[in-house]
Amino acid sequence: MDTRAWCFQEDVLPKRRLIYRGDEMEWRCSHHHICECGHVGIRSESTRHQPMSLDKLDDTSSTSTSVSKPRLDTVRGDKLDHLERWRSLVRQYSPRLLTMPEDKLMAIAGVAKLLAQKSSNGTDGACDAYHAGLWGSELLQQLLWWSADKDISPTPKHFQMHNGVPSWSWASIQGPVAYMNPPLNSHRMVKRPSALVKEIHLGLVFQNIPTGPVDGGHIILEAQMAPMELTVVLEPDGTPETLIRSKSTTARASDASPWLHDIGLDITWPVAVMYDEDDERIKCWEGDNSCVGEGCVCESIAMEGEFFCCRLLDWVDNGDLGRELPGLLRRETVNAWKTNPETEFLLLEKMMGQDIYRRVGAGRSHATHTSGEVTDWVTEWAIFRESTRRTVKII
């Protein structure tokens, strides 16, 4: 039962549960776990904070029963952050199985409805807008989910469900989903949106259930779009790795490999080549990027299709480092310890013969020094220096 999607809400929504098993009954609540066998478990303060029920979203401080409900609504400030809560719930829900793919959103609609009600800002009573599994108040950040399962077996766990959900929602695929964590030095950085959300449209199956299933939809962004080439290689340990590079030879030549890329694909893609550092195709792709045009041997491992990096968010140094230090010492400190910028992006594929796109992955690029001099800093990923800002429709 714990593997089925429709059973998830039965685990999450009730404050108390009586479970009938083959050999005994169990009682579970936010404080106790009691079995007929005599075992009594008392949840510790740390485990009470684990995302297994929505009690902590209830503002009531007492109950009429002898089992008291813990006050667990202080995860962030005075209220539990519904966005943090949702990310945790999606991580638990997404691996569960469905007989009917179109039930992906409906089977968690009750949880989403409750979270929407609890998201009211308390000023004008407005609730956070819900868009097929994503929340409007941090939509760009919520778009940056990715596959948490790197299974490359003949029957992969990750696949497009074709359930009417747009490709930019995690509910469009089957399999475990995770979200990007903030950068390692996020406490010294500021997050800045690079893209602008211009329109969101969803075809609700039931107009009276805004958190329910959808039949198609799109999102329109205004963002920088950089053409890319993509390949998937199989590492020696059996782990597939996605490699991307700019389609612009000028950007590739100026890049000089100052960036590392964390890339997650939404679905399992065919492996183009077994990774071998002596393979000329790998050397060509990962090397100094000088092999272009005639004589290039790595083009044979590039995936077919038109791919683009769509720039969503930038993390930049907040400028606080060394602020209290005198001039020269401050400059030396900043040069030595300044936090490098990072860019988070969607990986999009252009639909054949159409000016619309589907999401195929997401990633983050990490800047490093362009040379051995600590004062020589990268301020922008090379591929975006030549890119244009466009209005794009993602379905």
SETORMI-685951 format. One line per 5 residues: for each residue x, y, z of N, C-alpha, C. Coordinates in steps of 0.001 Angstrom, whole numbers, plus 500000, padded with zeros to 6 digits. Example, Ala and Ser with C-alpha at 12.3 -4.5 7.8 and 13.67 -1.06 7.14 Angstrom:
! SETORMI-685951
513190/494310/507800/512300/495500/507800/513200/496700/507800; 512850/497750/507080/513670/498940/507140/512900/500030/507870 $
//
This chain:
! SETORMI-685951
500823/498791/500000/500000/500000/500000/500856/501259/500000; 502023/501173/500624/502884/502346/500714/503499/502734/499379; 503328/501892/498369/503875/502213/497054/502833/502839/496131; 501570/502918/496554/500496/503406/495712/500226/504886/495951; 500041/505623/494866/499867/507074/494958/498579/507463/495685 $
497493/506740/495413/496213/507101/496025/496226/506908/497540; 497139/506113/498049/497214/505892/499505/498005/506987/500214; 498667/507851/499457/499515/508877/500071/498699/509829/500935; 497569/510314/500402/496746/511243/501175/496181/510577/502423; 495947/509273/502364/495466/508565/503545/496520/508540/504643 $
497784/508604/504251/498865/508669/505229/499051/510086/505771; 498828/511072/504917/499193/512449/505248/498072/513229/505926; 496853/513127/505425/495783/514000/505891/495195/513641/507261; 494946/512368/507578/494337/512072/508892/495277/512417/510049; 494701/512950/511123/495507/513238/512315/495802/511963/513101 $
494897/510986/512975/495084/509708/513662/494687/508590/512707; 495377/507460/512802/495107/506349/511893/495038/505035/512666; 494060/504224/512317/493960/502863/512815/494197/501947/511621; 495264/501174/511675/495713/500386/510542/495449/498905/510808; 494746/498264/509895/494461/496835/509998/495484/496065/509166 $
496318/495282/509850/497284/494449/509157/496843/492995/509223; 497611/492116/508613/497218/490732/508554/497165/490040/509899; 498016/490486/510815/498104/489792/512101/497783/490677/513303; 497626/491974/513100/497334/492861/514221/496858/494217/513717; 496416/495045/514664/496060/496422/514363/497117/497353/514940 $
497247/498520/514318/498195/499537/514783/497466/500865/514920; 497920/501649/515885/497437/503011/516074/498616/503958/515840; 498395/504952/514989/499444/505934/514725/498875/507339/514828; 499610/508200/515489/499289/509632/515515/500618/510373/515547; 500542/511674/515711/501777/512462/515660/502648/512263/516896 $
502134/511576/517919/502916/511330/519126/503275/509863/519341; 502362/508946/518963/502546/507550/519334/502359/506593/518155; 502967/505441/518320/502769/504314/517420/502593/503094/518317; 501380/502543/518356/501055/501463/519286/500555/500255/518499; 501107/499075/518795/500702/497829/518144/500018/496909/519157 $
499201/495980/518671/498568/494990/519541/499597/494068/520192; 500749/493946/519565/501789/493088/520117/502362/493648/521420; 502013/494898/521738/502500/495503/522968/503559/496560/522755; 504063/496652/521526/505086/497665/521248/504475/499065/521286; 505138/499972/521988/504710/501369/522058/505881/502240/521636 $
505680/502983/520563/506720/503902/520111/506295/505331/520327; 507188/506111/520877/506928/507537/521086/507854/508311/520166; 507260/509101/519302/508061/509849/518338/508834/510942/519040; 510127/511010/518747/510971/512047/519346/510651/513393/518725; 511171/514438/519348/510917/515783/518832/511455/515929/517414 $
512602/515269/517133/513183/515395/515793/512351/514671/514763; 511850/513466/515084/511053/512730/514104/509670/513324/513945; 509190/514065/514945/507886/514713/514777/507927/515756/513676; 509108/516275/513406/509232/517284/512370/509339/516668/510985; 509421/515355/510890/509489/514730/509593/508152/514873/508877 $
508195/515025/507538/506970/515295/506779/506091/514072/506616; 505380/513647/507678/504503/512494/507540/503042/512846/507775; 502741/514068/508225/501345/514477/508327/501279/515984/508204; 500076/516492/508028/499890/517924/507873/499380/518565/509150; 499503/517895/510287/499037/518474/511549/499680/519827/511805 $
500938/519953/511427/501659/521175/511743/501125/522386/510988; 500244/522161/510015/499641/523285/509316/498381/523773/510002; 497944/523064/511025/496729/523428/511750/497070/524458/512814; 496310/525514/512862/496583/526578/513834/496005/526281/515207; 495232/525196/515345/494640/524872/516626/495716/524394/517595 $
495689/524891/518808/496748/524561/519759/496353/523478/520741; 495097/523035/520712/494696/521996/521649/493627/521127/521023; 493426/519953/521580/492398/519041/521103/491574/518583/522289; 490436/517950/521985/489546/517509/523039/489869/516100/523504; 490863/515464/522882/491224/514111/523256/492415/514137/524190 $
492706/512955/524725/493837/512854/525648/495166/512867/524921; 495133/512649/523584/496368/512675/522808/496583/514101/522325; 497532/514787/522900/497767/516182/522530/498476/516260/521192; 498172/517309/520456/498787/517516/519161/499976/518457/519332; 501169/518078/518872/502344/518907/519061/502262/520210/518285 $
502857/521225/518817/502945/522502/518119/504169/522462/517225; 503961/522136/515969/505080/521964/515056/504979/522931/513880; 504460/524127/514145/504258/525074/513056/505303/526192/513087; 506504/525858/513525/507530/526886/513658/508796/526519/512913; 508641/525913/511740/509819/525548/510966/510544/526777/510442 $
509780/527750/509984/510397/528979/509482/509606/530159/510028; 510216/530894/510940/509516/531996/511567/508373/531493/512416; 507235/532153/512318/506066/531777/513104/505185/530760/512398; 505397/530576/511119/504550/529658/510371/505409/528670/509584; 504876/527517/509388/505539/526553/508526/505460/527041/507089 $
506574/527055/506418/506606/527503/505037/505962/526441/504147; 504859/526783/503486/504135/525781/502706/504929/525327/501488; 505847/526165/501017/506662/525780/499870/507686/524725/500255; 508307/524903/501387/509248/523907/501888/508516/522593/502175; 507330/522728/502726/506510/521565/503033/506137/520808/501759 $
505768/521543/500728/505356/520930/499479/506509/520172/498820; 507686/520767/498801/508840/520096/498210/509103/518756/498885; 508967/518741/500198/509170/517499/500942/508108/516463/500579; 506857/516908/500469/505772/515994/500128/505922/515432/498716; 506354/516273/497770/506539/515815/496389/507633/514756/496317 $
508687/514959/497086/509766/513955/497096/509246/512592/497561; 508293/512595/498505/507739/511338/498996/506679/510763/498050; 505910/511635/497449/504785/511202/496617/505220/510733/495233; 506180/511406/494631/506504/511176/493218/506909/509746/492877; 507562/508969/493754/507909/507598/493354/506721/506643/493342 $
505595/507034/493917/504470/506110/494051/503812/505821/492704; 503152/504673/492631/502647/504157/491365/501160/504419/491187; 500761/504535/489929/499363/504760/489560/498951/503789/488466; 497716/503331/488510/497173/502538/487421/496778/503436/486259; 496203/504602/486587/495777/505574/485579/496692/506795/485663 $
497549/507036/484673/498503/508158/484718/497842/509511/484922; 496611/509670/484395/495945/510973/484518/495536/511296/485952; 495703/510347/486880/495373/510596/488290/496531/511211/489066; 497638/511498/488399/498847/511950/489089/498586/513174/489981; 497871/514148/489461/497567/515350/490243/496360/515155/491151 $
495383/514389/490690/494164/514200/491477/494462/513469/492780; 495402/512551/492754/495695/511742/493939/496404/512524/495039; 496797/513758/494725/497410/514602/495759/496678/515938/495858; 495512/516033/495205/494758/517292/495149/494300/517750/496527; 493941/516817/497409/493485/517192/498746/494586/517847/499561 $
495789/517319/499442/496936/517914/500144/497206/519311/499597; 497180/519447/498262/497434/520751/497646/496379/521774/498056; 495126/521340/498148/494053/522251/498553/494271/522764/499966; 494656/521876/500879/494895/522284/502258/496076/523244/502357; 497139/522959/501611/498294/523847/501619/497944/525207/501039 $
497116/525222/499999/496694/526491/499407/495937/527333/500429; 495069/526688/501196/494315/527404/502224/495233/527959/503304; 496266/527212/503642/497190/527629/504694/498225/528639/504211; 498270/528884/502883/499270/529802/502337/498814/531248/502357; 497613/531513/502854/497095/532885/502907/498077/533790/503621 $
498337/534947/503017/499323/535858/503603/498788/536629/504803; 497511/536496/505098/496954/537124/506290/496629/538596/506122; 497048/539208/505003/496784/540633/504777/495494/540824/503992; 495483/540292/502773/494273/540401/501955/493568/539060/501811; 494078/538043/502495/493443/536737/502459/493727/535937/501211 $
494570/536469/500316/494868/535773/499070/495736/534544/499331; 495417/533460/498632/496182/532226/498749/497171/532121/497594; 498219/531365/497794/499205/531139/496751/498552/530396/495579; 498834/530839/494366/498261/530213/493173/498937/528871/492910; 498136/527895/492530/498614/526531/492288/498510/526224/490799 $
499625/525739/490222/499669/525490/488786/500212/524083/488520; 499326/523098/488497/499698/521722/488134/500898/521215/488917; 500870/521416/490241/501937/520913/491091/502998/521925/491451; 502894/523154/490935/503853/524219/491222/503114/525398/491835; 503832/526175/492652/503231/527318/493340/503725/528626/492744 $
502769/529542/492536/503062/530781/491835/504020/531710/492543; 504076/531672/493879/504901/532626/494614/506390/532412/494401; 506802/531229/493967/508202/530987/493633/508270/530089/492396; 507557/530493/491364/507395/529630/490199/508725/529299/489527; 509617/530293/489366/510891/530025/488709/511685/528976/489477 $
511693/529091/490806/512406/528116/491621/511744/526746/491535; 510425/526709/491498/509717/525433/491460/509876/524721/490116; 510196/525455/489081/510454/524836/487787/511738/524007/487796; 512589/524228/488802/513904/523594/488840/513885/522279/489612; 512954/521416/489295/512968/520052/489812/513729/519183/488819 $
514121/518014/489269/514751/517087/488334/514602/515652/488798; 514904/514746/487895/514781/513326/488179/515765/512917/489257; 515257/512192/490255/516130/511703/491328/516517/510252/491119; 516096/509663/490024/516370/508254/489742/517204/508169/488473; 518395/507619/488593/519296/507514/487446/519327/506093/486884 $
518236/505388/487045/518134/504016/486555/518196/504002/485029; 519062/503164/484468/519172/503062/483006/518851/501645/482555; 518052/500939/483342/517676/499577/482999/516785/499585/481759; 516597/498424/481121/515731/498381/479926/514310/498856/480195; 513867/498774/481460/512542/499290/481816/512721/500406/482844 $
513130/501596/482394/513429/502688/483325/512220/503113/484129; 512474/503589/485334/511383/504036/486190/510898/505422/485787; 511752/506174/485094/511376/507514/484675/510932/507505/483229; 509727/507980/482978/509248/508092/481618/508133/509129/481577; 507944/509702/480387/506867/510667/480197/505531/509946/480324 $
504628/510489/481128/503392/509781/481429/502286/510020/480403; 502391/511096/479603/501351/511426/478620/499977/511467/479297; 499932/512218/480391/498710/512302/481198/498060/513674/481129; 498411/514460/480131/497834/515786/479977/498554/516870/480756; 499530/516506/481597/500254/517487/482403/501391/518076/481570 $
501570/519406/481549/502657/520015/480769/504030/519506/481217; 504979/519537/480296/506305/518989/480569/507042/519746/481667; 506647/521001/481958/507364/521780/482967/506942/521433/484390; 505950/520558/484534/505528/520110/485859/506127/518741/486165; 506539/518527/487405/507077/517239/487831/506048/516127/487678 $
504748/516481/487652/503691/515472/487536/503580/514901/486131; 504393/515377/485196/504349/514860/483821/505168/513589/483662; 505955/513221/484681/506784/512024/484567/506468/511052/485698; 506823/509805/485495/506719/508786/486531/508096/508549/487126; 508198/508615/488442/509463/508358/489099/509784/509417/490133 $
510760/509140/491007/511108/510075/492082/511649/511393/491564; 511222/512467/492217/511605/513820/491833/512295/514501/493013; 513295/515306/492717/513984/516101/493733/514060/517544/493255; 514410/518427/494172/514566/519839/493845/516011/520254/494054; 516440/521252/493305/517792/521772/493488/517938/522367/494878 $
519016/522018/495537/519340/522656/496803/519981/524014/496540; 519891/524942/497483/520590/526214/497309/522091/525980/497181; 522826/526902/496568/524277/526749/496470/524920/526580/497839; 526102/526009/497847/526812/525732/499088/527008/526994/499912; 527314/528088/499253/527562/529358/499949/526382/530314/499817 $
525167/529770/499825/523981/530603/499604/523817/531677/500680; 524385/531448/501889/524282/532458/502946/525071/533709/502595; 525967/533613/501606/526739/534769/501167/526331/535210/499768; 525145/534763/499341/524722/535058/497978/523301/535616/497955; 522970/536271/496843/521638/536811/496606/521073/536133/495355 $
519823/535688/495451/519163/535046/494311/518438/536099/493494; 518740/536157/492197/518120/537145/491319/517431/536460/490153; 516148/536745/489928/515470/536150/488770/516010/536731/487474; 516250/535868/486518/516684/536310/485195/515543/536241/484196; 514595/535331/484407/513455/535172/483505/512223/535861/484079 $
511271/536131/483214/510008/536759/483598/508856/535867/483141; 507968/535530/484076/506787/534737/483742/505724/535669/483176; 505341/535445/481925/504377/536325/481264/502973/535737/481240; 502871/534409/481211/501541/533801/481137/501601/532343/481568; 500559/531915/482260/500381/530505/482592/498943/530139/482233 $
498804/529064/481484/497460/528601/481125/497377/527100/481326; 496310/526651/481975/496071/525230/482189/494628/524899/481847; 494424/523748/481230/493075/523288/480954/492598/522385/482080; 491884/522963/483041/491401/522182/484179/490333/521191/483727; 490470/519947/484140/489471/518932/483819/488182/519207/484583 $
488326/519608/485860/487177/519970/486694/487360/521417/487145; 486504/522308/486667/486670/523726/486952/486537/524040/488436; 485844/523200/489173/485660/523446/490605/486754/522810/491455; 487755/522197/490795/488879/521602/491533/490181/522157/490948; 490610/523347/491361/491811/523955/490783/493094/523195/491081 $
493068/522315/492090/494262/521517/492392/494186/520130/491741; 493178/519911/490915/492970/518600/490312/493684/518417/488992; 493248/517424/488205/493921/517081/486949/493770/518172/485896; 494702/518164/484937/494678/519129/483844/494777/518381/482521; 494287/519023/481492/494384/518474/480143/495083/519500/479268 $
496389/519482/479322/497190/520415/478537/497382/521745/479241; 498306/522520/478714/498604/523834/479275/499958/524311/478800; 500270/525552/479116/501569/526101/478730/501988/527201/479690; 503263/527516/479628/503798/528661/480353/504611/529479/479358; 504486/530783/479415/505244/531664/478531/506241/532453/479368 $
507519/532339/479024/508591/533030/479734/509292/533999/478802; 509796/535073/479372/510736/535939/478664/512096/535684/479290; 513015/535120/478507/514284/534679/479082/515357/534597/478007; 516607/534534/478455/517728/534298/477550/517727/532831/477137; 517902/532590/475841/517907/531243/475286/519219/531024/474538 $
519980/530020/474971/521264/529721/474348/521209/528338/473709; 521479/528232/472400/521460/526921/471731/522578/526022/472251; 522231/524748/472488/523167/523807/473096/523222/522508/472313; 524272/521741/472551/524367/520358/472099/524393/519476/473340; 523817/518291/473239/523640/517422/474397/524042/516002/474041 $
524660/515310/474993/524924/513890/474870/524849/513249/476247; 524630/511956/476284/524579/511206/477535/525600/510078/477447; 526518/510050/478395/527553/509017/478406/527383/508156/479645; 527914/506952/479573/527836/506020/480689/529188/505976/481379; 529209/506424/482648/530439/506439/483424/530889/505010/483737 $
532181/504823/484083/532687/503482/484404/531920/502779/485518; 531347/503550/486462/530605/502925/487563/529156/502615/487193; 528801/502853/485924/527451/502545/485472/526471/503693/485583; 526924/504865/486032/526059/506029/486184/526033/506844/484902; 524855/507142/484361/524795/507993/483171/525073/509450/483534 $
525780/510139/482679/526076/511555/482904/525699/512343/481657; 525021/513458/481878/524623/514328/480779/525696/515382/480551; 526124/515527/479314/527099/516541/478954/526453/517519/477983; 526650/518800/478222/526147/519805/477292/527274/520757/476947; 527134/521411/475814/528086/522454/475426/527375/523408/474480 $
527917/524599/474383/527308/525607/473531/527404/525193/472067; 526389/525536/471309/526412/525278/469872/527224/526342/469151; 527500/527442/469858/528289/528531/469292/529770/528228/469449; 530483/528158/468336/531920/527890/468415/532662/529046/469089; 532150/530255/468937/532781/531405/469600/532674/531275/471109 $
531484/530917/471595/531300/530740/473036/532131/529579/473553; 532237/528501/472760/533019/527356/473195/534485/527726/473300; 534972/528519/472363/536382/528906/472374/536706/529823/473545; 535744/530681/473931/535995/531628/475018/535712/531039/476385; 535030/529888/476399/534654/529288/477672/535862/528781/478437 $
536780/528134/477742/537992/527592/478361/537679/526726/479576; 536522/526086/479534/536083/525168/480591/536102/525778/481992; 535616/527031/482184/535617/527586/483535/534397/527189/484346; 533529/526329/483775/532286/526007/484452/532123/524515/484643; 531536/524167/485745/531102/522799/485981/529585/522800/485902 $
528986/521708/485458/527544/521679/485240/526900/520526/485995; 525865/520815/486756/525012/519785/487346/523745/519742/486511; 523490/518624/485847/522368/518543/484923/521554/517304/485234; 520256/517475/485332/519368/516346/485529/518362/516279/484405; 518233/515110/483776/517256/514929/482714/515947/514430/483316 $
514838/514825/482698/513528/514446/483214/513222/512972/482972; 513679/512440/481859/513385/511056/481507/514671/510366/481086; 514641/509049/481025/515819/508296/480627/516076/508471/479134; 517290/508877/478796/517688/509067/477403/518674/507978/477017; 518761/507636/475736/519720/506609/475322/521154/507063/475568 $
521977/506127/475993/523393/506423/476215/524105/506427/474872; 524795/507531/474585/525445/507666/473290/526759/506891/473229; 527485/506844/474333/528814/506222/474310/529208/505825/475727; 529935/504736/475840/530523/504355/477121/531669/505312/477410; 531733/505803/478637/532748/506802/478958/534128/506162/479002 $
535016/506713/478244/536407/506283/478232/537249/507522/477968; 538083/507869/478948/538842/509120/478816/539794/509101/477625; 540074/507907/477081/540940/507824/475898/540144/507867/474597; 538805/507849/474708/537953/507916/473531/538082/509309/472916; 538436/509344/471636/538645/510620/470966/537380/511476/470965 $
536220/510835/470944/534965/511588/470949/534765/512299/472286; 535119/511628/473375/535008/512249/474695/536023/513377/474839; 537244/513134/474375/538278/514175/474437/537841/515409/473663; 537246/515145/472495/536793/516253/471655/535698/517047/472351; 534755/516330/472966/533609/517006/473596/534023/517748/474859 $
534833/517117/475687/535171/517687/476992/536453/518487/476996; 537201/518452/475896/538510/519083/475873/538460/520587/475776; 539362/521138/474966/539434/522603/474871/538420/523164/473885; 537549/522299/473387/536471/522720/472486/536983/523316/471181; 538214/522950/470814/538786/523499/469589/538401/522673/468368 $
537899/521452/468608/537547/520576/467501/536151/520930/467008; 536070/521735/465989/534779/522142/465430/534851/522049/463916; 533696/521893/463320/533634/521872/461866/534260/520618/461285; 534986/520781/460201/535564/519649/459492/536555/518886/460375; 536406/517587/460419/537312/516766/461219/536850/516545/462633 $
535730/517128/463024/535215/516946/464386/534706/515521/464538; 535150/514837/465582/534764/513440/465771/533671/513274/466818; 533336/514343/467546/532366/514195/468637/530938/514469/468188; 530760/514979/466981/529403/515251/466518/528563/513974/466470; 529234/512833/466312/528516/511572/466167/527799/511155/467440 $
528190/511711/468601/527546/511320/469858/526539/512357/470335; 526353/513418/469574/525371/514445/469950/523964/513935/469682; 523039/514201/470619/521650/513804/470453/520989/514609/469331; 520088/513961/468608/519350/514666/467579/518327/515599/468214; 518093/516723/467583/517139/517694/468101/517770/519038/468340 $
516938/520044/468548/517396/521396/468868/517195/521639/470359; 518291/521855/471080/518241/522029/472524/518696/523438/472904; 518120/523950/474002/518433/525300/474466/518525/525316/475984; 519415/526155/476495/519428/526472/477920/518619/527743/478118; 517619/527670/478984/516746/528806/479279/517112/529322/480664 $
517673/530496/480715/518211/531058/481960/517078/531516/482879; 517039/530962/484106/515967/531289/485042/516429/532148/486212; 517466/531696/486932/517890/532359/488163/519401/532477/488215; 519877/533551/488824/521307/533741/489076/521546/533916/490571; 522590/533268/491073/523053/533475/492440/524358/534247/492374 $
524406/535401/493025/525604/536251/492977/526037/536629/494389; 527288/537002/494508/527829/537390/495809/527053/538582/496371; 526753/538535/497676/525956/539616/498275/526775/540828/498680; 528089/540765/498527/528940/541914/498798/529224/542171/500255; 528793/541281/501152/529002/541503/502583/530400/541138/503049 $
531100/540300/502288/532395/539804/502733/533396/540941/502910; 533942/541024/504093/535003/541987/504370/534556/543427/504457; 533249/543660/504564/532733/545023/504553/533279/545853/505712; 533560/545174/506827/534026/545903/507998/535540/546149/507986; 536254/545622/506973/537705/545733/506908/538134/547010/506182 $
539335/547534/506470/539841/548706/505736/540086/548378/504269; 540223/549430/503446/540245/549308/501999/541117/548226/501400; 542418/548269/501581/543328/547331/500941/543089/545912/501432; 542948/545768/502750/542715/544445/503314/541386/543883/502820; 540403/544748/502678/539090/544298/502191/539199/543785/500757 $
539933/544520/499893/540084/544093/498504/540791/542750/498416; 541826/542578/499227/542556/541308/499218/541663/540167/499710; 540866/540448/500740/539975/539416/501275/538916/539027/500261; 538320/540049/499611/537276/539782/498630/537837/538993/497454; 539024/539384/496968/539615/538678/495845/539908/537222/496168 $
540281/536966/497419/540649/535608/497810/539444/534730/498113; 538353/535346/498623/537244/534535/499122/535895/534867/498507; 535867/535690/497510/534608/536063/496886/533875/534823/496368; 532543/534810/496533/531729/533682/496088/531451/533804/494592; 531734/532727/493861/531539/532741/492410/530057/532675/492053 $
529662/533303/490957/528247/533269/490557/527819/531891/490062; 526531/531615/490170/525964/530376/489677/524667/530701/488926; 524406/529936/487891/523225/530135/487058/522403/528859/487024; 521098/528982/487245/520188/527841/487181/519326/527985/485937; 519145/526895/485215/518500/526969/483915/517646/525733/483648 $
516723/525884/482693/515986/524757/482147/516650/524302/480865; 516614/523019/480608/517051/522474/479338/515802/522177/478520; 515676/522844/477384/514472/522747/476553/514789/522127/475202; 513810/521438/474640/513920/520909/473282/512835/521553/472430; 513233/522067/471286/512274/522693/470383/511476/521614/469665 $
510165/521780/469650/509298/520829/468978/509474/520960/467462; 509545/519847/466775/509829/519847/465349/508769/520615/464571; 509234/521579/463781/508344/522338/462922/507484/523359/463634; 507730/523580/464942/506916/524515/465707/507805/525422/466549; 507308/526600/466861/508060/527521/467702/507616/527385/469159 $
507517/526152/469603/507202/525873/470995/508207/524839/471512; 508269/524724/472836/509317/523913/473441/508731/522983/474497; 509464/521925/474780/509140/521075/475912/510360/520986/476803; 510118/520892/478076/511192/520770/479046/511740/519345/479033; 513076/519202/479014/513700/517875/479076/514677/517757/480236 $
514885/518837/480969/515801/518760/482098/516035/520115/482731; 516915/520131/483723/517286/521357/484415/518721/521227/484884; 519341/522348/485180/520726/522286/485612/521202/523559/486263; 522420/523484/486766/523077/524634/487401/524522/524662/486950; 525011/525846/486629/526413/526005/486232/527160/526740/487343 $
528354/526270/487631/529172/526831/488703/530393/527511/488092; 530625/528759/488429/531777/529471/487894/533025/529135/488690; 534161/529119/487990/535472/529040/488641/536337/530105/488009; 537559/530225/488475/538461/531231/487912/538762/530908/486455; 538903/531958/485645/539282/531748/484251/540784/531596/484109 $
541510/531918/485136/542970/531772/485098/543454/531539/486510; 544766/531470/486655/545333/531237/487973/545305/532466/488859; 544985/533623/488292/544952/534852/489070/543636/534949/489822; 543715/535154/491132/542497/535192/491930/541643/536409/491618; 542235/537424/490979/541471/538634/490668/540713/538516/489347 $
540941/537421/488621/540298/537248/487324/539036/536420/487517; 537875/537086/487523/536621/536415/487863/535703/536276/486664; 534978/535182/486630/533933/534993/485627/532658/535628/486160; 532012/536437/485365/530774/537079/485804/529544/536500/485116; 529759/535753/484047/528624/535210/483313/529075/533984/482534 $
528207/532974/482463/528499/531781/481683/528642/532188/480222; 529676/531696/479564/530009/532151/478209/528868/531969/477227; 528069/530915/477379/527024/530653/476386/525969/531746/476357; 525814/532484/477465/524778/533507/477504/525263/534866/477014; 526556/534994/476739/527060/536276/476245/526559/536581/474848 $
526334/535539/474050/525847/535728/472688/524355/535422/472561; 523730/534990/473652/522332/534582/473580/521399/535785/473497; 520210/535531/473007/519211/536584/472883/518089/536348/473880; 517474/537431/474298/516329/537345/475198/515073/537204/474351; 514331/536125/474600/513196/535815/473742/511983/535464/474581 $
510842/535492/473938/509615/535005/474553/509390/533576/474085; 509328/532635/475035/509242/531230/474678/508004/530602/475321; 507389/529710/474577/506207/528989/475043/506597/527540/475308; 506395/527098/476546/506768/525745/476945/505487/524968/477263; 505324/523822/476625/504118/523018/476843/504453/521745/477615 $
//
